Amino acid sequence: MENTIKKVALNDKHIELGGKMVPFAGYNMPVRYTSDKQEHNTVRDGVGVFDVSHMGEFMVTGPHALELIQKVTSNDASKLVIGQAQYSCFPNEKGGIVDDLLVYKMAEEEYLLVVNASNIDKDWAWVNQHNEMGAELKNISDEMSLFAVQGPKATAALQKITPVNLDDIKFYHFAVGEFAGIQDVIISGTGYTGAGGFEIYVRNEDALAVWDAIFEAGAEFDIQPIGLGARDTLRLEMGYCLYGNDIDDSTSPLEAGLGWITKFTKDFINSDNLKKQKEEGVSKKLVGFKFKDKGIPRAHYPIVNEAGAQIGEVTSGTMSPSMNIGIGLGYVDIAYAKPGTEIAVSVRNKNLSAVVEKLPLLKK
């Protein structure tokens, strides 16, 4: 039996703004308001706001909090200072990834884990299953709203409604303070677009007031609401992984190019096997590519070599609004993973030529 679709706190606001609502990760979410291309360009050139309140939030606290996080995540959370965030993943026992996530160090013995909407229940069960050390866990996903205010004009817009100096918040750092007259708001520099900006965590009861204040402050910069369609093209231009497309329960973090968040300075779930894989080398790798021919790559299209033999598969693909060419991510045999390598993607029985590129695909 299908669960009923959940609604974010501002569901009615998105409908009022003309958002086209679609089911996504178990939630009714706005996929676009105008057009994906227009919204994409708004974020690249100005400022736009995504409601990403469907994301999950878990608090991990107490004297055993760090011990649990070190066990279930691949990155080294002992290196975090208060006010710093870290990208990480939950490795599974089979060499794949349960989910990718952000780890925030809120205080000594207090951490916030931010997980993907589609994996909230799975991740909550996973973290609890491995909590034999007795860390205190609280799932606050249904209490929180999250707005990603992204773009080069985001700082100027948001600075008007907070006494916190936004220029002091470096990438992958955050502050907790007053925002739009609300206390204890998390202002985080952990965007998913590569366009600059902040993610704002607020309690559901404050969500509408904060949303309205953001739009009032951003009016002079022509701030716009942005849907999930543009979020996908923006993150793809940066080469950021999307769980369920580019990484999943069967893909190793090393294959996915996430060796930089896989720290063997500590023991974590399946670390011995992943260490062995690192030493022996992977046989396939996630790469970014750009089309040289006209066309649009899509997930599951075969990637082939010059002889037409399949060497991999597209995991995410789109027409880049910033570059006006087809771009994508996909796994290829390791021999074809080097930037500059010529490959082709099979699109409706035609092999369209492409080249493997160093990430990000959009060069600034």
C-alpha positions, 0 to 999 in steps of 0.5 A, spaced: 500 500 500 502 506 498 503 511 503 500 518 502 504 523 499 507 528 505 506 535 504 512 541 506 510 546 511 509 551 505 505 546 500 499 551 499 504 557 498 508 554 492 501 552 489 499 560 490 506 562 486 504 557 480 508 551 482 507 545 478 507 540 484 509 533 483 510 527 487 518 527 489 521 522 494 514 521 498 513 529 498 509 533 494 514 538 491 514 544 486 518 542 480 518 548 476 514 555 477 516 558 470 521 554 466 527 550 468 531 554 463 529 561 466 529 558 473 536 555 472 539 562 469 536 566 475 540 562 480 546 562 476 546 570 475 541 573 480 538 569 486 533 564 487 530 560 493 528 552 493 524 549 498 528 543 500 524 542 506 523 534 504 530 533 506 531 529 513 534 532 519 537 527 525 540 530 532 545 526 535 547 528 542 551 526 548 558 523 550 557 517 544 555 522 539 562 522 535 563 515 536 557 513 533 558 518 527 565 515 526 562 508 525 557 510 520 560 515 516 566 515 511 569 522 513 573 523 519 568 527 523 573 528 529 576 533 525 570 538 525 570 544 529 563 547 532 560 551 526 563 547 521 559 542 516 562 536 512 560 532 506 560 524 508 556 518 506 554 512 510 557 506 507 553 499 507 556 492 508 557 490 501 561 496 498 555 501 496 552 507 499 546 507 504 546 515 503 550 521 502 549 526 507 551 532 511 554 532 518 554 539 522 558 540 529 553 544 533 556 544 539 561 539 543 557 532 543 551 535 539 551 534 531 546 534 526 545 529 520 542 532 514 540 526 509 536 525 503 528 525 503 527 519 499 532 515 505 529 518 511 526 512 514 532 507 511 537 512 514 534 512 521 533 505 521 541 504 519 543 509 524 539 506 530 541 499 528 549 501 529 548 505 535 550 500 540 554 505 544 548 509 546 548 515 543 542 520 543 538 520 537 532 524 535 529 525 528 526 532 527 525 531 520 518 533 520 519 539 525 524 543 520 523 547 514 529 548 509 530 553 504 536 554 499 537 561 497 542 560 492 546 565 487 551 571 486 546 576 489 544 571 495 548 574 500 546 581 499 539 580 499 539 576 506 544 580 509 538 585 510 535 581 514 540 578 519 545 581 524 550 575 522 555 577 518 554 572 512 561 574 509 564 570 515 561 564 513 565 560 509 563 554 504 562 548 509 561 552 515 555 555 518 552 560 524 546 559 528 543 566 530 537 571 528 534 571 521 528 575 519 527 576 526 527 569 528 532 566 533 536 560 533 536 559 525 541 555 522 545 559 516 549 554 512 554 555 506 553 548 504 549 549 497 548 544 491 548 549 485 555 552 485 552 559 485 554 561 492 548 562 497 546 559 503 541 554 506 536 556 512 534 551 517 528 554 521 522 550 525 516 549 521 512 554 525 516 560 522 517 557 515 512 562 512 514 568 516 522 567 514 520 565 506 516 572 506 522 576 509 527 572 504 522 574 498 521 581 501 529 582 502 530 579 495 525 583 491 530 589 488 534 583 486 528 580 482 529 574 487 524 568 484 522 561 487 526 555 484 523 548 482 527 541 483 528 541 475 533 547 475 536 544 482 538 538 477 541 542 472 545 546 476 548 540 480 549 537 474 553 542 471 557 542 478 558 534 477 555 533 484 552 526 485 544 525 486 543 519 490 539 514 486 542 516 480 549 517 481 550 513 487 546 508 490 546 501 495 551 498 489 556 504 488 562 504 492 564 511 494 571 510 491 568 508 484 563 515 485 570 519 486 568 520 493 575 518 495 576 525 498 570 523 503 573 516 505 578 517 510 582 510 512 585 514 519 579 511 522 575 504 522 568 505 520 562 500 517 566 496 511 572 500 511 577 494 511 574 492 504 574 499 501 581 500 503 582 493 500 579 496 494 583 503 494 589 499 494 587 494 488 584 500 484 577 500 482 575 497 475 570 503 473 569 510 475 564 516 475 566 521 470 563 527 467 562 528 460 560 534 455 557 532 448 561 534 442 555 532 438 547 535 438 543 531 443 541 530 450 544 524 454 539 521 459 540 516 465 541 509 463 543 510 456 549 506 454 556 509 453 560 506 448 568 507 445 570 508 438 569 501 436 561 501 439 563 497 444 559 498 451 564 501 456 559 504 461 552 507 462 549 514 463 547 516 470 544 523 470 544 527 463 541 534 461 542 539 456 546 544 460 542 551 460 549 555 461 553 552 456 547 550 451 550 543 450 548 536 452 552 534 459 552 528 464 555 523 469 556 516 468 560 510 470 565 508 465 571 502 465 577 505 468 581 505 462 576 511 459 576 515 465 581 520 464 579 527 462 580 528 455 578 521 453 573 521 447 567 517 448 560 516 445 553 516 448 548 511 444 542 516 443 536 512 440 541 508 436 546 513 434 552 514 437 553 521 439 561 523 441 563 526 447 569 527 451 570 526 459 571 532 463 574 534 469 569 536 474 566 541 475 563 541 468 561 548 468 568 552 468 567 559 472 
